[in-house]
Each structure stands twice: as C-alpha cells, then as structure tokens.
C-alpha cells in the first residue's frame, strides 16, 4: 500500500465532522469543531476511506497526496 500524505486545512474546515465519522483513527475535532489529525502522515490508512473522507469534506479542507515510493528515485 502506498503511503498517502494527508493535509487538513483548519482555516477551510467548517466542522461538518464527516472525516471523523469515516476515519476516527486519523481525524478528530477540537473543542471548536475544527479538524485535527491524530496521527502523523504519511499514513497507510485504507485509500478508499482516505478518498471518501476527502471527497465528502464539504469545504475541501482535506487534501491527499501520494507519497513517493521510498526506493524510487525520480529520473
């Protein structure tokens, strides 16, 4: 499984909580309802759940970037 870099932009977050319901092992909400990441990224959480959390974020606060393979050097 390719590690994925997850970014959560707290300035865009509106506190809908979809990310927490989809991946409570990775996302939480602070007392103001804003997203927080529970584990450092890159993460190897299931890609389908990561994409679902990002897609269902109504404000677009969650973005995903596949991390380059550690043994693959760019040409």
N, C-alpha and C positions, 0 to 999 in steps of 0.2 A: 504494500500500500504506500503510495507517495505521500509524504508529509505535506500538509497544507498550512500556509501562513494565514492566520485569521486576524483581521483588524476590526475593532468595534469603535466607531466614532461617537463618542458620548455627546458631542455637540449636535449631531444629527438625530440621536436617539430621542424617541417620543414616549418611551416607556410602555410600549404595547405588550411586551413580555413573550412574544411568540418564540424568540430564541431560547428562552428559559424553558418553555414547555417542550420544545423539540430536543434540546441538548442541555439538560440541567447539570451534566458533568462538566460542561465547558462554560456556560453562561450563568450569570446571576444578575440581580438588580440591587442597586444600592438603596438606601432609605428614600431617595428622591425618585426611585423607579428607573434610573438610568442603568444601562447595560454595563456589566463588568465581566472581564474574563477571569475564570477561576484557575486555569492552568496556562502555563506559558505556551506560546506557539513557536515553531510549527507543531501541529498536532496530527495524530493519526486516527482521530475520530472518524467514524464511517463517512465517506464522501457524500453519500446520498443525504445523510442528516445535515451535514455542513451546508450543502447546496440548498436544502429545504429551508434551513434557518435563514440563510442569506436572502433567498427568494421571497420568503414570507415576511421579511422585515419591511414594514410599510414606509419607513423613512429612508431605507437604503443605508442604514448605519453599519451594516455588517458586510465586509468585503473579504473575498478569498483569493489567495494567490498560491498556486502550486509551487512548493519549494523545489529548487533544482536537485536532482539526484546527487548525493554527496560524492559519488565516484565518477560522475560525468563531468568532463571538462568542456567548456564551450569552445567551438572552433573559430 
